[in-house]
Amino acid sequence: MVRRQIPRWSELRPLLRVAPPELNPLERRLSHAHTIPDLRRIAYRRTPRAVFDYTDGAAEGETSLRRARQAFRDLEFHPSVLRDVSDVDTGREILGRPSALPFSLAPTGFTRMMNHEGEPAVARVAERAGIPYGLSTMGTTSVEDTAAAAPEARKWFQLYVWRDREASRELVQRAKEAGYEALMLTVDTAVAGARMRDVRNGLTIPPSLTLKTIADGALHPAWWFNLLTTEPLQFASFKRWEGTVAELMNEMFDPSLSFADVEWLREIWDGPLIIKGLQNAPDAAKVVELGADAVILSNHGGRQLDRAPTMLELLPKVRERIGDRAEIMLDTGILSGADIVAAIARGADSCLVGRAYLYGLMAGGQRGVQKAVDILRVEVERTMRLLGVSSLDQLDSSYATLRR
């Protein structure tokens, strides 16, 4: 028999804790985000379908993106125990300078389309977090305005080489004069990938007012209000474009880009040179021979060639081929701090995250980007502690293996 009694108020009172209501709707919204997928779900509700799909989607059948994420899921950690992890150091040297975290915020195009605060918001978060940020050639804030928004941030400029080489040279010079630390050349865009979500959504830059977008706008009035009542989209490297993303890329980018252009950039840029979009070990070794200081193993977030190599699987081959002659960075498929720790254990020097912070930007502007970085920081620290390492330098392949 269970004996029951009527509880006394003195016994109930310690159990009844009413949290004060959060009156700020943005903070209330972000308080429900504990992971990057949580931010993704909020972004989906807050952003027009075509804009969300531009960020979230990939090329053709999106196989490359699924494989990249599956590789991280297939990875198995091997923790050590009985280690003192009361203090962990998440710092990493990136391009010869300290970074508070082992990742950078990747360059992304049309960022003010996701949220009107755009690239300046991302740069300010990077400045506060003590990590690098890359501004894209296809960014929607100028080189100079982004630099002014976060004067103390470590800023990199990502370059797409145009058919007009003189215009490319001028962009490089503008970045140098504005104080950008490194130049990042992207090399996997001979033509635009077939991003079928964009095709089906009829996405144009800037978004066009059609019956479909007007109907979607009724569901996302705040996004449209912000787009229409702030400055028109201004691109980092050109004035204006009317058309689709694929049309823009095919019009401006040069399919004749070659290793000779890496040599040319090495001659006109005297700072760190990063080559992004490498997908095999021989190409990585070649650009290092030509003077690259870092290579980024990337299949463009799965947005160019579908069924491209999985970077996490490629990583050990590239490390074996180039050794310590250049830094190796990795992107594509990263949605957690554990993914970042895994990549470093597998041989990367650091990582780049793109979609992860864009989900935050769509969910809540600058504070959403800060939330994304905070989530990744906590996850990196927690994963390190659970692996039994107090420094990222202690990681090696014995801590993380692929189960395939």
N, C-alpha and C positions, 0 to 999 in steps of 0.2 A: 504494500500500500504506500502511495505517495502522499505525504502530509502537505497540505497547501495552506497558505495564509494570505491575507490581504496585505499587499506591500504598503509600507509606510512612506510618506512623502520624503522623509529624510533619507530613505534608501533609494528612492527613484531619482531624486534631484541630481546626484552626481552622474547619472546615466543619460540625462536629458540635456544635450548640448545643442543649442540652436545656433547655427552659423549665421553671422550677420549677412544680410543680402548684399550682393555686388550690384551697385547701381549703374556702373559703367557697362553698357552693353558689349563693347569690344572686349573688355577684360573678362566679362562673364562668359563670352563665347570662347575665348582662348583658354579659360580655366578648365575647359572640358578636354583639352588636347594634352595627352600624356605621351604620345608617340607621333612620328611623322605621318603614319597612316591616319591618325586622328585629324591632323591638320588637313590632310587630303580630303577627308569627308566634309570638313567645314568649308574648304575651298570649293568643293563641288556644289554645295548649296548656295554659296555667295556669288558665284561667277557665271556669266552666260556660257552656255554649252560650248559654243565654238571656241571661246577663249580658254576654257578649262581643257578642252580636248587638244588644243594646240600645245599646251604644256604637258599634258598627261600622255599624249599619244606618241606613236613611233611609226616607222615605215611599213608599208605593205601589210603583211599579216602580223606584225609586231613580235615576230619570233625572237629577234635579237634581244629585245628588252626582256621578254619572259625568260630566256635562257640566262641572261645576266643575273636576274633576281633569283632564279632557281639555283644558280651556282653558289650564291651566298647562303641560301637555305640548306643546300647539301653539305656545306662545310661543317666539320666537327671540331669542336674545341677540346683541348687536352690540358686541363688546369693543373697547376701545382698548388699544394696546400701547405699549411704551417709556415707561411711567409708573412713577414711584417708588411702589411699594406695599409697601415694607418695613414700614411701620406703617399699620394701618387702624383707623379709629374706627367702631365699631359702635353708638355711642350715638345716641340720638334723644330729642328733647324730646316728651313725651307729656303733654298737659293742662298745659302750662306748667312741667313738672318733668322733670329728666333721668332717662332710663331707659338702663340699660347696653346693652340690646338693643332692636331695633325691633319688638318684639312683646310682647304681654301674654298671660297665661294666662287663657283664657276661662272664664266661669261654666258649670258643668255640673251637672245634677241627679243626685241619688242617688249621689254620688261614693264614699261608703263601701261601697256595694254592689259597686263594682269591686274595691276593696281596703279592708280594715278600717282602714288608716291614713288614708284619706280626705282631706277638705279641709285639715286641719292640715298634712299632709305637703306638699300642693301649695303652701300659703301659705308654709311654711318654705323651700321651694326658691325661690319667687319672692323672698323676703326675701334669701336668699343671693345670688341672681343679680342683684338690683337692678332687677327689673321688676315691673309691676303684676299683681295677681291679683284676679279677680272672683268673689265668693261668690254662688251662685245662691239665689233664693228657695226652690228645690227642693233645695238642698243638704242634706246629712245631718249637719251639725254646726251648732250655733247660731251666730248672729252674734257673740255674746260670746266663745264658746270659740274660734272661729277667730281672732278678734282677739288673744286671749291667747296663742295658739300661735305667732304671728309678730308681735310688737308693733311691729317696725320696718318691716314690709312695707308697700308701697303697696297698700291694700285698697280695692276698689270693691264696692258692693253692687248686684246685679242684681235688679230688681223686676219681678214680674208683678203687675199691678193686679188685685185681687180684686173680686168682686161687693160685698163689704163694704169700702167705702172707708175706714171708720174703722180697720179692721184693717190696711189698706195704710199709712195715716198712722202707725200705731203701729210698723210695720216700719221705715219711713223714720226715725222718731225713734230707734229702737233703733240703727240703723246710724250715725246722727249721734253718739249718745252713746258708741258703741264706737270712734269715731275713723275711720270709713270716709271715704276722701277724695272719692269720686265716687259718684253714683247713676246706674245704667244701667237705663233702662226698655226692656223688650222688647215689641215691638208687633206681632209676626207670629203671635200665638197666639190668634186669636179663638175657634178650636176646636182640638182636638188633631189633628195630622196622622195619617193612616192608616199607622202603622208596622207593616207586615205581618209582619216577623220577630217582633215582640213578640206579635202576635196568635197566630201559629202556635206560638210557644214557650209561650204561656200565662203570660207574665211578670206577676207581681204584686209589689207593694211592701208589706212585705218579701217575698222569695221564699218560695213555699209549698212544703211538703214533699208532693210527689205521687210516684207511681210513677216518672214521668219524671225529676223532679229528684233523686230518691233514686238512680236508676241513673246519672245524670250525676254526682252527688256521689261515687259510688264511683270515678270517674275523676279527681276534683278534691278529694281529702280535705282538703288544706291549706286551700283556700278555705273549705270548710264549717266546718272546725275554727275558723278565725279568725272567721267570722261568728257562730258559736254561743258562743264563749268571750270575746267582747268586748262592750262595751256595746251594747244594742239600738239600732237606727237612730233617731237623734234628728234631726228636721228643723230647718232654719234658722229656719223661720217658723211651724210648727204642730207639734202633738204626735205625731199618728199617723195612718196611713191603711191601710186594708185594701182592696185592689182593684188594678185595672190602672192604668198610667200615664195612659192616655187618659181613663179614668173620673175620675181625680183632676183632670186639667186641665179637663175639661168641667164638673166640679162647682164648681171654685173660681175659674177665670178668667172675666173679664167680656167677652162679645162686644160690649158697647156702648162699649168703649174708643174714645176719639176724640181729636181735636186739643185739645179742651177739657181733657182730663186732662194733656196736656203742659203747658198753662198752669197748671193746678192744682199740678203737681209743681214747676214753676219758682217758684211762690209759697212753697211750704213747704220747699224745699231750697235752701240758699244756696251750696252747693258746685258743682263741675262737674257738668253734666247731660249724659248720653250717651243717645242714642236708638238702639236696636239692632233690626235687622230691616227696614231700609229697602231697597226694591227698585225705586225709580224716582227720577228727578231731581226732579220736582215735589214729591213727599213730603219728600225731603231738604231742599229749599229751604224748605218750609213750617215744618218743625220748627226750622230754624235761625232763622227769623223769630220763632218763639215763644220763643227763648232757649236752644236747645240749644247746648252748647259743642263737641260732637262727634257725628258720625253713624257708625254701623257698618253698612256695606253687607253684608248677610247674608241668606241664605235658610234660616237655622237649620240649617246643615249638611245641607241637603236633607231635613230631617226634618218639614217642615210641608207646603207645597204642592209637589207634584211638577211637573216641567217649569217651574219658576220661573226667573227671569233668572239668568244667569251673572254673578257679581259682578265678575270681572276685566274682562269686556266692558262692564259698566255703568259702571265706575269713571271713565273719562274724561268721560262725559256729566255725571256728578254733580260732578266737579271743575270743569268748565266752568260749571255752573249756580251753584254756591255759592262758587267762588273760594276765598279764604282766610278767609272769615267763620267757618268752623268746621273742626275737624280731621276728616279722613276716615280711618276705620279699616276694615279688610276682613277677613272671615273666610269660611270654607267652602272646602274642597278643598286646604288647605295641608298638605303632608306633607314639606316640606324647607325648608332655609334659602334655597335658590335661589328657591323660590316666594315667600318673603317679600321678597327683593331685587327680584324681578320686579314684585310689587305696588307697591312703593315707586317703582320706575322708571315705572310706569304712572300714578302720581298719588296713591297712598295715603300718609298720614303714618305709619301703623304698621299692624300686623296683630294679630289674635288667633288663638291656636291652642287647639283643644279636644281633638279625638280624638288628636292627636299625643302630648300628655302623658298622656292616659288610657291609651293603649297602654303607656306606660312605667309608669304606676301599676299596671296589671294585671300587668305583667311582673315588677315588683320593688318595689312600694310607693314610699316616698320616694326611695330610691336609683334606682328606675326613672324617676321623674319628673326627677330630676337628670340622668340619662343622656339623656333626651329633650331637655332644655334644652341640655346640652353638645353633643349632635349638631347641633342647630339653630344653635348659636353657631359651631361649626367650619364648617358649611356656608355660613353668612352671610359669614364672613371669607374663606373660599376663593373664593366667587362674586365678592365685591368685588374681590379681587386679580386674578382671571382677567378681570374686566371692565375692569380698569385704573383703579379708583376707590379713593381712600383715605378717603373720607367719603361717607356716604349722601346728603349734600346735593348731591353732584355728579351723582347719578342723574337722568335725565329719560327721556322716551319714546324718545329716540334709541337708548337702550341695550337696549330690549326692545319687540318688536312682535309682534302676533298674526298668524299666517301664514294665517288664514282669508280 
